[in-house]
Amino acid sequence: MEIRQQIRDWPTRYHFSPRRANLLRPLLPYFEGKDVLEVGAGCGAISRFLGESGARVVALEGSGARARITAARCKGLGNVDVVADVFQSFPVEARFDVVTLIGVLEYARIFFAHSGEDDPVDAMLQHARRFLRPGGVLILAIENQLGLKYFAGCLEDHVSVPMFGIQDLYSENGVVTFGKQELVTRLQASGFVSQSWFYPFPDYKLPTSVVTEDGMAAHSTVDLSPLMSASVVADSQTPPRFLFSLEQAWGVVYRNGLAGDLANSFLVVAGGEDMPRHDPNVLVHHYSVERLPRFSKAVMIRQGESGARVESRLLCPQSAAAPGDRLGLKLADGDFLAGSLWQKELFRALNKQNWSVGELALWADIWVGHLLELISIERQSIGLDTRIDGCLLDAVPRNLLVNGIAGQFIDLEWNWKEGVEFGHLLYRAIMLGLLSVGSVAAPCDPCLLNAGNLFVAVCRELGFDFSWERFERVHCLEREIQYQVNGVEWIRFDEIAGYRLSAR
């Protein structure tokens, strides 16, 4: 928590966010009890995770200042040695079970340009291979030159220029990224004939989800695109204006089997023919780590004989609930159910030109109907002050699965033990839904881009006079809930009342 509280901008978020470790959480079997050479340790976010995972780690960092930070961060871990040296001159003496190049290969043309090899990228890959024992693996993470977010207007990560990578404007002595097929070919040419591919979302730097090759191949039987769509607002490197809705586009891309080629980043485990394999039944790993330890969890979707299943576990099961906790967490395993999340219809409504309050009200009204059916209350009997069981705190559109006219709420993990007013649930359904949208089309009235005004207007269209005083009161309660979950201060009322949707 102390480190998280120092996050205030992109550099500190990149170096200090607990989401950094999500990239390697699916690969724990490769690390436990193994010798790992981490190339480009930075400020130690991955180094600390590897050490706590039971690996014997040599964390190699070319910057003396960052190496000192890594050493301080790994203090107390006797299985982590931090070395301040550059990779190309680091002596090839020891052999390792794993070598990692996480955010490193893209700099090969800068640091390996004078290696004596014709191609510095190939030279770096071949140098990494020299450190591996028989059966060892290279773990590589890098941005996709053809990532979908770059088509949508996101700046190229290293030069901060839109469309830079897509137009292949990389120089011979600067950074470079690759599309999937080119990276496959380069790895094979360097002796990494066996490869397992993973796809972190929103990207490899701060992932919330990691989809496997089998998850990408399962597009005809399961729909994993809601995780991809939800990751859009989790990306800390978005452009001032998107060119199209990424939330909408991921659904189309996934069902057409193109999500792997257009993923924003790649995570690759590569080795020889004797390389150990990942569990082929796992489709996706999803992590919620920006919470207090007692609430942090991992969710895995696994393919079984009778269909896909969802499995959940606590990441810190030893962290006990605090005395007087007003919030409870419930984990439940179950079948991966067919249907469409109602949140997707919000994305669709907001991405039609000239959308109106009425269209959003129709979307919200469907959710209200399914909620009232669940709690067995007639429409004319519900009011903003009506108190509902607190175990329905998360009975909102992102957890409403609709199949035809039937609806079912899923993943109701939170319980606010005092119960929840319907007005607060209405706020969570609409306002938190609006905050989860990366971009929108132009509305019929520009004033609707103010999320606070839009929320109040939608409520009135539904027949609920949601005053600004009530708005502030339920927002303050939501801030308290968010603080109990995450341990950090959430957005203030003046910020949320003035929050503007990003219009294209």
N, C-alpha and C positions, 0 to 999 in steps of 0.2 A: 504493500500500500504506500509506503514512503516514497518508493521510486515512481509509482503512478501519479502521485500528487505533484511531481515535478514536470509533468507533461503540460506544455503550454503552446507548442508549435509543431510543425511537421518534423524537424530534426529530433526533438525530444520524444515525440510520439514514436518515431521509427526506432530509436535506440532503447526506449524504456517500456513500450507497450507490452503487456503479457501476451498479446496476440502473436508476437513474433514466433513464439514457440509452437503455435498451432501447426506451422508448416511441417514440423518433424514429429508431432504426436502420433500420426498414423504409422510411423516407421520405427517405433520403439524396439521391436524385435531385432533390428539391425544394430542397435547400440548397447543393449544390456550386456555388460561384461566384455565388451569389445574395445579394441584400440582404435581411436578416431583421431584423424588429423583434420582440424577445422581450419581452412584457409580463409583469411580475411575475417577475423573474429570481431572486428569493429569494437563496440563497447560491451560485448559479452552477453548479449541477450540470449543467443543460441548456446554459447559456451556454458553458461550457468545451467541451462536446461539439460544439455548433454551430460554434465557432471552429475546432476541430480537423478539422471536416468540410469546411472550405474556404469557409464562408459569411462574408460581411461582416455583422457582428452589431452592432446597437444593443440592449444589454441594459438595459431600463428597470425600475427598482426603486424603489418608494415609500419604503422604509425606508432611511435613511442608513446604519445599521449593516450591514444586509444588502448594500447596494450596495458598501460597503467590502470585505466578505468576497468578493463576486463579483469585484471588481477584483483582489484579491490572488490569487484562484483562477485568474484568466485572465491573470496576469502573464506576459509574454513572447509573448502573442498580439496582434500589432499590428492584427489584423482584428476585434477585439472592443472596442467602446466601451461603457463602463458609465455610465449616466446615473441620478442620483438624482432622480426626479420621479414624480408620480402620473399615471396614464394619462389621466384626464379633462382635465387641464390641459396635457398635453404638446402642443406646437404641431404642427399638421398642416402641415408644410413638405415634408419629404422623402417620397418614395414608395418602397415596398418590394415585393419579389417575394413575401415571406411575412410574415404577422403571426401570432404564436403567442399563444393564450390557454390556457395549461396550468395548470389549477387556479385559474382567475381568474374565469370567468363566474359561478360560484356566489356571488361577492361583489358582483355588480352592484347589488343592492338596497341595499347599504351605501354603496358608493362613487359610484354614478351616480344616487342617489335625487334629487338636486337639479340634474339636467342640463337640465331644461326639457322633457324628453320625458315622455310619459304612462307608459311602461313602462321602468324602468331597465335591464332585461335587453336589450330591443330597442335601447335607447340605446347600450349598450356594444357590441353587435354592429355597429350602424351606424357608430359611431365607429371601430371597427377597420377597417371596409370603406373608410373615407376615406383610410387610409394605403396602400391597395393600388394598384399599377399595373394597367393592363389585363392580364388574364391571370394576375394574382396570386392567391394562395390564403390563406385563413385556416386555421390548424391549431388545433383546439380539443380539449381533453381535460377530461373532467368525470366525476364519479361518476354512475351511473344511479340515479335515485330508486327504481326497481323492480329493483335488482340482487338476484340470488338470495341472496347472502350476507346481505342485510338481512332477507329472509324467514326465514333460518336463525338469526337472533338477533344478528348483528353490529350494533354500535352505529352510528348515523348518524355519519359522519366528523367533522362540524363541531360538533355539539351533544352527542355521546356519549350519546344516548338511543336505546334500541331501538325499532324500528318508527316512528320519528319521521317519516322521509320517506315511508314507505309510507302512513301516515295523513294525509299532506299537512298537517303541523302547522307548516309554515314561515310566518313572519310577513312583513309587507310591508316591513319594514326590516331583515331579517336574511338569512342565507344561504339559498340555494335550489338544488335540483337538479331534473332533469327525466327523464322517461321518453323513450324513443327517438322516438315519434311526435310528442310535443310539441316536442322539440328540432329535428326535421326541419322542422316547420311554422314555428318561430321563425326558423330559418336562412333558409328560403325567403322569408319575409316581409321579411327584412333584405337581400334581394338576392343571397343565396347559393343560386342555383337549381341548381347542380351540386354533388353531394356524394358523397364516397367514405368509407365507414364501415369502421372497424377496431375490434377488440375485444381490449383488453389484459387478460391474466390474470396474477395474481389481480385487479389493477386497474391504473389508469394510473400510480399513484405509483411502484410498484416491480415492474414487470411482468417475468415470465420468458418469456411467450409473447404474440404478437400475431396474432390470427386475422383474416383478411380477410373481406370480404363473400362472396367466392367460396368461402372455406373454410366459412363458415356454410351456404351454399347446397349444399355438397357432402355434406350429412349422410346422404344416401341411398346414397352410394357409398364414402365413406371415414369412418372413425371418429376424429375428433380429440378426443373427450371425455377420453381418458386424460391429455392435456396439461392440460385444464381441471381434472380431478380432482387431478392432481399439484400444481397450483398452490395448493391449499387450504392445505397446511402451509407454503407460501412466503409466506403473507399474515401480515404483522406486526401486524395489527389484528383479532384474532379475539376472540370473546366468552368469558367464563368457561365458558359452557356453550352448545353448539349445540342447536337445536331438532330438527334432523334431520341426516343425513349428507350433506354437500355432495358428497363423492366419489361417492356413489351417485346423487345427484340430477342431477349434470351429464350422466351418460350418458343418462338419460331425457329431459332437456330438449333435449340436442343431437339425438338421433335423431328427436325430434318437431319439429325446426325452430324451436325457441324460444330457442336459446342467445344469439342476437343481441339479442333483446328483454330477456332476463334477465341479460345480461352485467353484471358489477359496475361497469364503467366503459366509456366511449366515447372513441374517438379519431376525429375527423372532419376530413377535408380538404374545404374548401368554397370555391367560387368561382363565377365566371360560366360562361356556356355554353362559353367557350374554355378552361376549366380543363384542364391536363394530367392524364392518367389513369395510375393505377397498373397494373402488369403484371397482367392478369386471370387469368393461369395460376397465380399464387402463392396457396396456400391458408393457409399459416401460417408465421410466423417464430418460432424458438425460440432463446433465448440462454443461454449459461452463462458469466457474466462474473464471478461471485464466486470466481474461481480466479486462480492466478498467470497473468501474461500469456501465457506459453508454452502454457498449457492452455485459455485462453478460446476459445470457439468459437461459431459461429452455425450453426443447422440450418434449412433451408428445405424445406418440402414443396410440390412444384410439380405441377400437373396436366399430364400429357403426353398424346400421342395414344393411347398404349396403357395409360394408367393413371397414378396418382400416383407420383412419385419423391421420394426423400429426398436432399438435397444438403447437404454439410457443408463448412465452411471454418474456418480459424483466424482469429481476429480480430486477432491480433498475430503474423503469420507471421515477422516479423523477430526475435522473441524466441527465442533459441537455447536448447536444452536445457542444463541445468547439468551440469558434469562430475560423474560419479558418481551421476547420477540412478538411483534404483531403480525409478522408475515411468515407463512410456511411454504415449503416447497415439496411438491409431490412428484416423484418419478414413476412412470408407468411404461412398461413394454407393451407392444401390441402389433397387430398387422398394419402394414402400410396400405391405407385405404384408397380406393379409387375415387376420383372426383376432382373438382376444381376449387381452389381456395377463393373465397369471395373477395379477398383483397385484390386479386387479379382484375376483377371488374372495376375496381376503383382506378387502377392504372389505365384500363381501357377508356373509362369515362373521361378522365382528365387529359387524355391524349387525342381527343376528337376536337377539331377546330370549332371555336365558338361554344364550348361547353358552358353549361349554366348551372345555377343552384338547383334547379328542378331535377336535372339528371343525377346529381350527387344525392339528392334527397330520395330519389327512387332506389338508388343503390343502398343507402342507409336503411330505407324502409324494409327492404328484404331481410336485412340483418335483424332489425327489430322484430319482425314476424317470427323468425326462427328462434330468437331468444325468448320471446313470450311463449312460444310453444314449449320450449324446454322447461320453463318455470311455471307453466300452466296458469298464466294470468291473461285475462281478456284485455284487448287494446284499450278499451274505455276505462279500465281500472288501473292502468299504469300511470305513474306520475314521476316527476323528477326526484321527489323525495322517497319514493318507494324503495325499501331496503331489500336487497337480494343477498342470498348466501355468498359469503366471501370467497368460496371455492370457485365462483364464476368470474373472478376478477379478470381472467384472460379469455373470457367468452366473447371475443371480438372478431371482426371479419378476417383477420389474418389466420385465425384458427377455426374458421367456419368452412367446412368442406361441403360443397353443393354438388349434387348429382341429380340433374333434372330438377324436379320441384322439391326433392328431399334434401334435408340439410343435417349435418352432424358436426358438433363441436369437438375438436381434438386438441391434444396437448394443453390441457387445462392444468398447468403446473403450479400456479400460484394460488394461495389462500390468504386473503386479508381477513384476519380472525374476527374483526369487529363487524363484518358484513360490509356491503358496498351499496351506495345509493345508485339508483338507475341513472341519475344525472351524471354521476362520475363514470359509469360504464359507457354512457353515450359519449362523453368526452374522450375516453380511451379508444372507442371505436372509430370516431371521426377524426379527432385532432391528432392522435398518434398515427392514424392512417395517413393523414396528410404529411406528417413529418417523415414518413417512410418513402416518399416519392422523390426521385431524383430530379425530374423535370416534367413540365406539362406543356400542352399546346396553349395557344392564346385563347382566353375565355371570351365570352360575349361582352363582358364588362371588366376592364382592367382592375377595378377595385376588388374583384374576387381573388386576385393573386395574394391579397393579404389573408393569411390563414386564419387569423382571429375573426375577421369579419365574415369570412366564408363559413367557418364553423357555426357562428351564431345564426347566420342566415339559413343554413341547412337545418338546424334545430327548429327554427321557426316554421320552415316549410313542412317539417314533420309534425307540427302542432305543439311544440314544446317551446315556451318562452324562456329561453336560456339567457338570463340577465348577465351583464358583465361582472356584477358582484358575485353571482354564483360561479361564473367562469373562473374568477380569481380564486374563489374558495376551493373548488375541486382541483385546480391546478396546484395550489399549495399542498393539498393532500397527496397529489400525484408526485410532487417533489419529495415529499416525505417517504413515499413508497420507493421511489427510485433511489433515494439515499440509503434506505435499508437494504436494497439489493446490491448497490454498487459501492457504497461508502464514499461517494464523491457528490458534490453539489450539481444538481441538474439545472437546466435552463430556467431563468427567472421569468416571472409573469410578463414583465414589460417586453422581454425578448420574444416570448412566444406570441403575445398579442400583436406584435409588429412583424412577425416572421412572414417573409414573402416567398411564395412558391417561385421556382426558377422556370420562367417561360421561354420557349424557343421562338 
